[in-house]
Amino acid sequence: MTQRRDRKLAIAIPVSVISDIPHLREKTLEIGLIARAAAIFRVNEILVFSDNAEASQNRDRNLIVTLLSYAETPQYLRKRLFKLKPELRYAGILPPLRTPHHPLERRARKLQLGEYREGAVVSFTQAGSMVDVGVERPLPLPHVQLSVNRRVTVKITKTGKHPELALAKREEIPSYWGYIVKSSKASFGHLTKIYHYDLVIATSKLGTPLAGITDELAERWKKSGKILVAFGAPAQGLQEIVAKENLSLDKVADFTVNTILGQGTETIRTEEALYASLALLNTIGN
């Protein structure tokens, strides 16, 4: 299994990342590509921020958060945890993440001692809770009463004909265990103040070429426990986004980096910038 990162990695994307896409089907695919990029490069957190104070972005914000959360949820839990919503009309085209917390094994007798699973509580009694972990039947979580449909992370503590579970924390799992989604109506400048990161990296075609600051950035990366990499939108980059707050990007971010030199297109879509930038940053630090 893929080892989790030594530090927490977050990405920030603007709501308008899908504003120029007219149809829900294509919006869904775009968000699916973002989810895949986050999973491939072991992103722990996705922040969705407002970037147009003059327009209501609630609809697109809800769509992005819902689909990113849906994609991150193991397939066997989706029907239980997500009600039918218009936003999920085309959820079937979301690409599978195939991360360690999306296991394919569906037989209880094949569960391994010490294996971790994501589950949802289906019932509880005084003896404990019963949890759906994606096998033929719910499994017992002894001595713990939890509310129905609550999502939990569990560890297999007993195998064989009568497997049992125990609660677990994501922090104790050695492999990459997906991302969480956060949404904020705050602008990017305020976002970096609300959430405290040791290192903030902004991506921009107006930034410093990555090759010129690789050593300095790598040194800061090693010393940081929480890192944020931020991206702009197709119609406006981070420079323009923070300018609306009367801020300079250099005052908001520790580094403003150009990861795609000599681009052959006038604009680069956010999901394209995600793959290019995270691939390069992945060579700098774990």
TIPAPA-902664 format. One record per residue (C-alpha): x, y, z; residue in three letters. Coordinates in steps of 0.25 Angstrom, whole numbers, padded with zeros to 4 digits, always signed. Each point is the difference from the previous one (the first is absolute). Example, Ala and Ser with C-alpha at 12.3 -4.5 7.8 and 13.67 -1.06 7.14 Angstrom:
TIPAPA-902664
+0049-0018+0031ALA/+0006+0014-0002SER/
END
This chain:
TIPAPA-902664
+0000+0000+0000MET/+0004+0014-0003THR/+0006+0007+0013GLN/-0007+0012+0005ARG/+0008+0013+0000ARG/+0009+0004+0011ASP/-0007+0014+0000ARG/-0014+0005-0003LYS/-0002+0005-0014LEU/-0012+0008-0004ALA/-0004+0006-0013ILE/-0009+0013-0002ALA/-0009+0001-0012ILE/-0010+0012-0003PRO/-0015-0003-0002VAL/+0001+0006-0014SER/+0008-0012-0005VAL/-0013-0005-0006ILE/-0007+0013-0003SER/+0004+0000-0015ASP/-0006-0014-0002ILE/-0015+0000-0004PRO/-0004-0014+0002HIS/-0001-0008+0013LEU/+0006-0012-0007ARG/+0013+0007-0004GLU/+0000+0007+0014LYS/+0000-0014+0006THR/+0011-0005-0008LEU/+0008+0012+0003GLU/-0002-0002+0015ILE/+0004-0015-0002GLY/+0013+0004-0006LEU/+0003+0009+0012ILE/-0003-0011+0010ALA/+0009-0010-0008ARG/+0011+0010+0000ALA/-0001+0002+0015ALA/+0000-0015+0002ALA/+0011-0003-0009ILE/+0009+0010+0007PHE/-0005-0003+0014ARG/-0007+0013+0004VAL/-0005+0000+0014ASN/-0010+0012-0001GLU/-0007+0007-0011ILE/-0004+0014+0003LEU/-0011+0007-0009VAL/+0000+0015+0001PHE/-0008+0012-0006SER/+0006+0008-0011ASP/-0011+0009-0004ASN/-0007+0008+0010ALA/-0009+0007-0010GLU/-0007-0013-0003ALA/-0007-0011+0008SER/+0009-0012-0001GLN/-0008-0009+0009ASN/-0006-0010-0011ARG/+0014-0003-0006ASP/+0006+0000+0014ARG/-0010-0011+0005ASN/+0002-0008-0013LEU/+0016+0000+0001ILE/-0001-0004+0015VAL/-0011-0011-0002THR/+0008-0006-0012LEU/+0013+0000+0006LEU/-0005-0006+0013SER/-0008-0010-0008TYR/+0012-0004-0008ALA/+0009-0002+0013GLU/-0011-0009+0006THR/+0002-0015-0002PRO/-0010-0005-0010GLN/-0007-0009+0010TYR/-0004+0011+0009LEU/-0005+0010-0010ARG/-0014-0004-0001LYS/-0001+0000+0015ARG/+0007+0013+0003LEU/-0005+0009-0012PHE/-0015+0002-0003LYS/-0004+0002-0014LEU/+0003+0014-0005LYS/+0000+0007-0013PRO/+0015+0003+0002GLU/+0002-0015-0001LEU/-0007-0003-0013ARG/+0013-0003-0008TYR/+0008-0005+0012ALA/+0001-0013-0007GLY/+0011+0006-0010ILE/+0009+0004+0012LEU/+0013-0008-0002PRO/+0003-0010+0012PRO/+0011+0005+0009LEU/+0005-0014+0003ARG/+0007+0004+0013THR/+0003-0009+0012PRO/-0013+0004+0007HIS/-0008-0005-0013HIS/+0002-0015+0002PRO/-0006-0010-0011LEU/+0000-0012+0010GLU/-0015-0002+0004ARG/+0001-0013+0008ARG/+0001+0000+0015ALA/+0008-0012+0001ARG/+0011+0006-0009LYS/+0002+0012+0010LEU/+0013+0001+0006GLN/+0004+0002+0015LEU/+0004+0014+0001GLY/-0006+0005-0013GLU/-0007+0013+0000TYR/-0013+0004-0006ARG/-0010+0011-0002GLU/-0014-0003+0005GLY/-0014+0005+0003ALA/-0008-0003+0013VAL/-0013-0008-0004VAL/-0005-0002+0014SER/+0004+0000+0015PHE/-0004-0007+0013THR/+0005+0000+0014GLN/+0011-0011-0005ALA/+0005+0010-0010GLY/-0002+0004-0015SER/-0001-0008-0013MET/+0008+0006-0011VAL/+0000-0001-0015ASP/+0014-0002-0005VAL/-0003-0005-0014GLY/-0001-0015+0003VAL/-0012-0009-0001GLU/-0006+0004+0014ARG/+0002+0011+0010PRO/+0011-0003+0010LEU/+0000+0003+0015PRO/+0007+0011+0007LEU/-0001-0004+0015PRO/-0002+0009+0011HIS/-0002+0013-0008VAL/-0014+0006-0003GLN/+0000+0009-0012LEU/-0011+0007-0008SER/-0005-0007-0012VAL/+0006+0004-0014ASN/+0012+0006+0007ARG/+0013-0002-0008ARG/+0011-0006+0008VAL/+0014-0006-0002THR/+0002-0013+0006VAL/+0011-0011+0002LYS/-0002-0015-0002ILE/+0003-0006+0014THR/-0006-0014-0002LYS/-0001-0008-0012THR/-0006-0014-0004GLY/-0015-0003+0000LYS/-0003+0011+0010HIS/+0009+0012-0003PRO/+0000+0012+0009GLU/+0004+0015-0001LEU/+0006+0011+0008ALA/+0000+0015-0002LEU/+0012+0006-0006ALA/+0006+0013-0004LYS/+0004+0004-0013ARG/+0013+0005+0006GLU/+0004-0014+0004GLU/-0001-0006-0014ILE/+0013-0001-0007PRO/-0006+0001-0014SER/-0006+0011-0007TYR/-0015+0001+0004TRP/-0006+0010-0009GLY/-0004+0015+0001TYR/-0010+0008+0008ILE/-0007+0012-0006VAL/-0002+0013+0006LYS/-0008+0012-0006SER/+0002+0015+0004SER/-0008+0012-0005LYS/+0013+0008+0004ALA/+0009+0005-0011SER/+0014-0006-0002PHE/+0007+0011+0007GLY/-0009-0002+0013HIS/+0001-0015-0002LEU/+0015-0001+0002THR/-0003+0008+0014LYS/-0012-0009+0004ILE/+0008-0013-0002TYR/+0014+0000+0005HIS/+0010-0006-0009TYR/+0015-0001+0001ASP/+0003+0002-0014LEU/-0009+0007-0011VAL/+0003-0002-0015ILE/-0008+0007-0010ALA/+0001-0004-0015THR/+0000+0010-0011SER/+0005+0002-0014LYS/+0006+0013+0006LEU/+0007-0007+0011GLY/+0015-0004+0001THR/+0004-0012-0008PRO/+0001-0012+0009LEU/+0014-0004-0004ALA/+0005+0013+0005GLY/-0005-0002+0014ILE/+0000-0015+0002THR/+0011-0001+0011ASP/-0007+0011+0008GLU/-0014-0005-0001LEU/+0005-0014+0003ALA/+0007+0005+0013GLU/-0013+0007+0004ARG/-0008-0013-0004TRP/+0008-0009+0009LYS/-0002+0010+0012LYS/-0015+0001-0002SER/-0011-0009+0006GLY/-0012+0006-0007LYS/+0002+0005-0015ILE/-0011+0007-0009LEU/+0002+0000-0015VAL/-0010+0010-0006ALA/-0006+0001-0015PHE/-0007+0010-0008GLY/-0012-0001-0009ALA/+0000-0001-0015PRO/-0005+0015-0002ALA/+0009+0006+0011GLN/+0012-0004+0007GLY/+0004+0001+0015LEU/+0006+0014-0003GLN/-0013+0005-0005GLU/-0008-0006+0011ILE/+0008+0006+0011VAL/+0001+0013-0007ALA/-0016+0001+0003LYS/+0004+0000+0015GLU/+0010+0011-0002ASN/+0011-0010+0003LEU/+0013-0004-0007SER/+0002-0015-0002LEU/+0014+0001+0006ASP/-0006+0005+0013LYS/-0010-0012+0000VAL/+0009-0011-0004ALA/+0014-0004+0004ASP/+0004-0004-0014PHE/-0007+0003-0014THR/+0004-0010-0009VAL/-0001-0002-0015ASN/+0000-0015-0002THR/-0003+0000-0015ILE/+0010+0008-0008LEU/-0002+0004-0014GLY/-0015-0004-0001GLN/-0005-0001-0014GLY/-0015+0004+0004THR/-0005+0013+0005GLU/-0006-0006+0012THR/+0002-0013+0008ILE/-0012-0007+0006ARG/+0001-0002+0015THR/+0000-0015-0001GLU/+0012+0001-0010GLU/+0007+0008+0010ALA/-0003-0009+0011LEU/+0007-0012-0007TYR/+0012+0008-0005ALA/+0003+0007+0013SER/-0003-0012+0010LEU/+0009-0009-0009ALA/+0012+0010+0001LEU/-0002+0003+0015LEU/-0001-0015+0003ASN/+0015-0001-0004THR/+0003+0011+0010ILE/-0005-0006+0013GLY/-0009-0011+0006ASN/
END
